[in-house]
Amino acid sequence: QVQLVESGGGSAQPGGSLRLSCAASRSVRFYDMAWYRQAPGKQREFVATISGGGTTDYADSVKGRFTIFRDDAKNTVYLQMNNLGPSDSAKYYCTRGEIYWGQGTQVTVSS
């Protein structure tokens, strides 16, 4: 079993930034970790992933604005989100291998 706890969500203005954290109860070093998001009335969608080897990939909608990275010593994966827009408003979820999921953290972008 792996517990994932997201934090760092909140409110931001358009153009602002937030950093989400995903603290894992076990090592994230050798596993594929990812962030997904789900807005009200929409399906959950992929945002970003980082492989065990450190390779990253992003949804087209966030490329150049979001950065996924991890701190192996802290068993934590981060999502740095810059230049936020209203369409980024959603509940953000962390997952390990799409098997283990956190409870999510809400991000709201509005003026």
C-alpha positions in Angstrom: 0.0 0.0 0.0 1.1 3.5 -0.8 -0.5 6.6 0.6 -0.3 9.8 -1.5 -1.2 13.2 0.0 -1.5 16.2 -2.2 -1.2 19.8 -0.9 -0.5 23.3 -2.2 -3.8 23.9 -3.9 -5.7 27.1 -3.5 -6.7 30.2 -5.3 -4.7 32.1 -7.8 -5.2 35.0 -10.2 -4.7 34.5 -13.9 -1.0 34.7 -14.7 -0.2 33.5 -11.2 1.7 30.5 -9.9 1.1 27.6 -7.5 3.2 24.6 -6.5 1.5 21.4 -5.7 3.1 18.7 -3.6 2.5 15.0 -3.4 3.9 13.3 -0.4 4.2 9.6 -0.6 4.4 7.1 2.2 7.0 5.1 0.3 9.8 5.9 -2.1 8.9 7.5 -5.4 12.3 7.1 -6.9 11.8 4.1 -9.1 8.2 4.6 -10.0 6.3 6.5 -12.7 4.5 9.3 -10.9 1.9 11.6 -12.5 -0.5 14.4 -12.0 -4.1 14.4 -13.3 -6.8 16.9 -13.0 -10.6 16.9 -13.1 -12.8 19.9 -13.5 -16.5 19.8 -12.6 -18.5 18.0 -15.3 -15.4 16.8 -17.1 -13.4 13.6 -17.2 -10.2 13.3 -15.4 -7.3 14.3 -17.7 -3.6 13.7 -17.7 -1.4 16.7 -16.8 2.2 15.6 -16.4 4.3 12.5 -15.6 7.8 11.8 -14.4 9.2 8.3 -14.9 11.4 6.4 -12.6 14.3 7.4 -14.7 13.4 11.1 -14.6 11.8 11.4 -18.0 9.0 13.9 -18.1 6.0 14.4 -20.3 3.2 16.9 -20.3 -0.2 17.5 -21.8 -0.1 19.9 -24.6 -2.3 22.3 -22.7 0.3 22.8 -20.0 3.6 22.5 -21.9 5.9 25.4 -21.2 3.9 26.4 -18.1 4.0 23.4 -15.8 7.0 21.5 -14.5 6.9 18.2 -12.7 9.9 17.2 -10.6 10.6 15.1 -7.5 12.7 15.1 -4.4 13.6 11.5 -3.7 14.9 12.2 -0.2 11.5 13.6 0.7 9.5 11.0 -1.2 7.7 13.9 -2.8 6.6 14.8 -6.3 5.9 18.4 -7.2 4.0 20.2 -9.9 5.1 23.8 -10.4 2.3 25.7 -12.3 3.1 29.0 -13.8 1.0 31.4 -15.9 -2.2 29.9 -14.7 -5.4 30.5 -16.4 -9.1 29.9 -15.6 -9.0 26.6 -17.6 -6.5 25.2 -15.1 -9.1 25.3 -12.4 -9.7 21.7 -11.3 -9.0 19.2 -8.6 -5.5 17.9 -9.1 -4.6 14.3 -8.2 -1.3 12.6 -7.8 -0.9 9.0 -8.8 1.7 6.3 -8.7 1.4 4.1 -11.7 -2.3 5.0 -12.0 -2.8 2.4 -9.3 -2.4 4.5 -6.2 -4.2 7.9 -6.0 -4.3 10.7 -3.6 -7.5 12.5 -2.5 -6.7 15.6 -4.6 -6.2 19.2 -4.0 -8.3 22.0 -5.4 -6.9 24.7 -7.7 -9.1 27.7 -8.6 -7.9 30.4 -10.9 -10.0 33.5 -11.2 -9.8 37.2 -11.1 
